[in-house]
Amino acid sequence: MTPPATVTTLLSLTEPQMVKFVRAQRWPDYRAKQILRWIYQRRLRTITDMTDLPMHDRMTLSQSATIGRSPRVRVLTSRDGTRKLLLTLNDGMSIEAVLIPDEDRLTLCVSTQVGCMLDCGFCLTGRMGLKRNLKLHEIIDQILTAQDLLKSHEHITNLVFMGMGEPLANLDSLKAAVTALTSKAWGLGWSRKRVTVSTAGLASRLMDVATLGVNLAVSLNATTEEQRRVLMPAASELASLRSLLAACRRYPLSPHQRLTFEYVLLAGVNDHAADARRLVQLLRGMRCKVNLIPFNEFPGSPFHRPSEQAVLRFQSILRDAGLDAFVRKSRGRDVLGACGQLGELSNNRLSLTLTPIETRC
């Protein structure tokens, strides 16, 4: 019995891999950039529409390859305009990306894993455990699909790898995605200054982010080793608070760049004045800013959102000590689209929270 022919997913190929692929078809090398431009810059979903390829080549390509776009996307909208995209993958698993409007900015939050390898207690994704890493085309498809949904006056200003999963645990796909995002020749042509990679603390891989030339955000959330072990047990095992901060101090920054530290404020847990003062000491001398994130509650969580007074008191202590500290606005909480809220919930709980606005097939 003849085994079925392998179908190539075009969106999963890097530029060198695409060159190798077209050579295997006995086509000229320039076909590689032609195909890449069609799937990235024109967001094409149908191979036969690649009009600058001969019809014979298009037919041959459509028999041996697929583009790799998800056919099933559900969009949920928040009262504040945030849009959460739920994409169904070929194996039936699902991932989430979030479009977040904020005055003159439109940020896209992208996932890199189904679930997460870490088990941070304040994050719904962590409760899923790690199902698997996302492939390159599954990361890129989130971005292309978000662009498909934009209105004529909208454009994405910033992209953050802060969705489901730990980006630095899926490093090869992350690197390939950043290359595709920033390639002007065939990719999306984004500036690396508009791209941020967030990590829960894989200290040994911070230098890999530095080589990408994008912004780095470190999820800190604790000011003592004991506190970090309780809140972020898996991340704490991979890197102690001390080793993580040492790696941050060694991190090379360009003259106009600074590190971002994310700090989720949990009522009565890590939002005390003493925590703020310890945070000041930990970050002293670093070129950085701090984003304070009041905890976004989700069903079944033991943690609670701190009062506005507690948040402002914490921020004031940091600012009085000379740190740039900002309180992150919570966006999309009513569709579980805010920071820490991405992940699986039962259908019953989901129906109480989410309002579908669009189903795209």
Number of C-alpha atoms within 10 A of each C-alpha: 3 4 5 6 8 8 12 17 15 21 24 22 18 19 17 9 13 20 18 16 18 17 15 10 11 9 14 11 14 11 17 21 15 14 22 23 19 21 22 20 16 13 18 18 16 14 22 17 12 19 10 11 16 11 13 10 15 17 13 14 19 16 13 12 15 17 21 20 24 18 12 14 20 16 21 23 21 21 12 14 14 23 25 27 24 18 24 17 18 13 6 7 12 16 26 25 27 31 26 23 19 12 5 7 13 17 19 25 24 27 26 32 25 24 29 27 21 23 20 23 17 25 25 27 26 24 17 18 15 18 13 15 22 21 18 23 21 25 24 27 21 26 21 18 17 21 16 10 13 12 8 6 5 13 13 17 15 19 21 19 24 24 29 28 32 27 26 24 18 17 16 12 23 23 18 19 21 21 19 24 21 17 14 14 12 20 22 20 15 18 15 18 12 15 22 21 22 22 25 25 27 21 21 13 14 21 14 12 20 15 10 15 16 17 20 24 24 22 19 21 25 24 21 16 12 14 16 21 17 13 19 24 17 17 22 23 12 16 17 20 24 13 16 22 19 12 19 22 15 12 15 15 15 8 6 6 14 17 19 21 22 22 23 24 26 22 17 12 14 22 23 16 16 13 17 21 15 15 21 19 12 15 17 13 10 14 16 17 17 25 19 21 22 24 22 26 21 22 12 8 12 9 17 17 17 19 14 10 9 18 20 14 16 23 22 17 19 22 15 11 13 11 21 15 21 17 15 15 13 15 23 25 19 18 23 25 29 23 26 23 24 25 22 17 17 7 9 8 12 14 12 10 15 18 15 14 11 12 12 10 8
